[in-house]
Amino acid sequence: YRRAAWYFERSYQWDSNTQRDSRLRAARIYDLKLTERDRARQLYQMVLQHETDRSRRQEAAERLSELTSK
């Protein structure tokens, strides 16, 4: 899982204007598989800052809200 998250992160680092869901997918991995909640929060914030797709933004906002209430 760590390698997959790394590749997703590289994807948006190489092309910061990408419309792919690489930030969200990396956040999910850190959140649900690796339980690195701090890194997941950072990535969910990045999704909110950079993403244009409404459903991705909504998922990130909901999960970010859940993580910050813990």
C-alpha positions as CSV (number, residue, x, y, z in Angstrom):
1,Y,0.0,0.0,0.0
2,R,2.8,2.4,0.8
3,R,4.2,2.0,-2.7
4,A,0.8,2.6,-4.3
5,A,0.4,5.8,-2.2
6,W,3.8,6.9,-3.3
7,Y,3.0,6.5,-7.0
8,F,-0.3,8.4,-6.6
9,E,1.6,11.2,-4.9
10,R,4.2,11.3,-7.7
11,S,1.3,11.5,-10.2
12,Y,0.1,14.9,-8.9
13,Q,3.6,16.1,-8.2
14,W,4.6,15.6,-11.8
15,D,1.4,17.3,-13.0
16,S,-0.1,19.5,-10.4
17,N,-3.0,20.4,-12.6
18,T,-4.1,16.8,-13.2
19,Q,-7.8,16.0,-13.3
20,R,-7.1,12.5,-12.1
21,D,-8.1,11.4,-8.6
22,S,-4.6,10.7,-7.5
23,R,-4.7,13.0,-4.4
24,L,-7.9,11.4,-3.2
25,R,-6.7,7.9,-3.8
26,A,-3.5,8.5,-1.9
27,A,-5.5,10.0,0.9
28,R,-7.7,7.0,1.1
29,I,-4.7,4.7,1.3
30,Y,-3.0,6.7,4.1
31,D,-6.4,6.9,5.9
32,L,-7.8,3.4,5.6
33,K,-4.9,1.1,4.9
34,L,-1.9,2.6,6.5
35,T,-3.7,4.5,9.3
36,E,-1.5,7.5,8.8
37,R,-4.2,10.0,9.6
38,D,-2.0,13.1,9.7
39,R,-0.9,12.5,6.1
40,A,-4.4,11.6,5.1
41,R,-5.7,15.0,6.5
42,Q,-3.0,16.8,4.5
43,L,-4.0,15.1,1.3
44,Y,-7.8,15.6,1.9
45,Q,-7.0,19.3,2.3
46,M,-5.1,19.3,-1.0
47,V,-8.1,17.7,-2.7
48,L,-10.3,20.5,-1.4
49,Q,-7.8,23.1,-2.7
50,H,-7.1,21.6,-6.1
51,E,-10.0,19.4,-7.2
52,T,-12.8,20.6,-9.4
53,D,-14.9,17.4,-9.3
54,R,-17.8,17.9,-6.9
55,S,-18.1,14.3,-5.7
56,R,-14.4,14.1,-4.9
57,R,-14.5,17.4,-3.0
58,Q,-17.5,16.2,-1.1
59,E,-15.9,12.9,-0.1
60,A,-12.7,14.7,1.0
61,A,-14.7,17.2,3.0
62,E,-16.8,14.5,4.7
63,R,-13.7,12.4,5.6
64,L,-11.8,15.4,6.7
65,S,-14.6,16.3,9.0
66,E,-14.7,12.8,10.5
67,L,-10.9,12.8,11.0
68,T,-10.8,16.2,12.7
69,S,-13.6,15.3,15.1
70,K,-11.7,12.3,16.5
